[in-house]
Amino acid sequence: MGSVAREQAAGAGAQLVLLGILGLTTGLGAAGWAAGLAYTAGLWALLAGAARRARARSLGPADHVTLARAVLIGGVTALVVDHLNGGIPTAVVVPLAAVALALDAVDGQVARRTGTSSALGARFDMEADAFLILVLSTLVAGSLGPWVLAIGLMRYVFVAAARALPWLRAELPPSRARKVVAALQGVLLLVAGSGLVPAGFGFAVTVSALVLLVWSFGRDVVWLRRAAVKPAPVISGACLVRHHPVPRRARRLATRSP
């Protein structure tokens, strides 16, 4: 068994241990167990495929932080499903989700300080973030309505649209605003779904999260579209002469009258 496979097996084992602890301490029901096991199988199958395509021999230090966060997200997923099924109170979900959100600020710093950034690690981190947002939006949708799911589904809709529209797959320039909006989604959804704030405040917070996300995605889509339809630069005759000078004899012949 390779190093990546061993690390994945350890992560799957940690996920099962966490589900067992939640079962003993919170009375995790059948729906929660089913969601947690399905998450475990799906995540590790996808991670195995991504590692194989990237030909990664092992996970880096930052990837181990993301792996730990993924395990916590599996616990949050099980708790949210059980809550929607009439089981676990939201007060149990909040601490676990808060730690998962906090670790999101750690793996990037570890990658930069250890010089171990990789395409696999960046994709793993992004997918973990996206799924946690989807789970938290599902939690909030249980009390505010299905419209909240637009927050969690927006990235997946964007990815699906990119399959039909190739120009959406172009690389975007770095944006601090995009990172801030993405980080705020989890925090605002957790506040709204915690049950610790008035319903009106929770509604306002969730609407704010959706507005910010629509603005961020909209800005990126507009940039990508403009980049796709931007005309190619016109090369003037002077540039052609400068970069590809015409031989002197040819220039004399060209200037002669017939």
Secondary structure, 3 states (H helix, E strand, C coil): CCHHHHHHHHHHHHHHHHHHHHHHHHCCCHHHHHHHHHHHHHHHHHHHHHHHHHCCCCCCHHHHHHHHHHHHHHHHHHHHHHHHCCCCCHHHHHHHHHHHHHHHHHHHHHHHHHCCCCHHHHHHHHHHHHHHHHHHHHHHHHHHCHHHHHHHHHHHHHHHHHHHCHHHHCCCCCCHHHHHHHHHHHHHHHHHHCCCCCHHHHHHHHHHHHHHHHHHHHHHHHHHHHHHHCCCCCCCHHHHHHHCCCCHHHHHHHHCCC
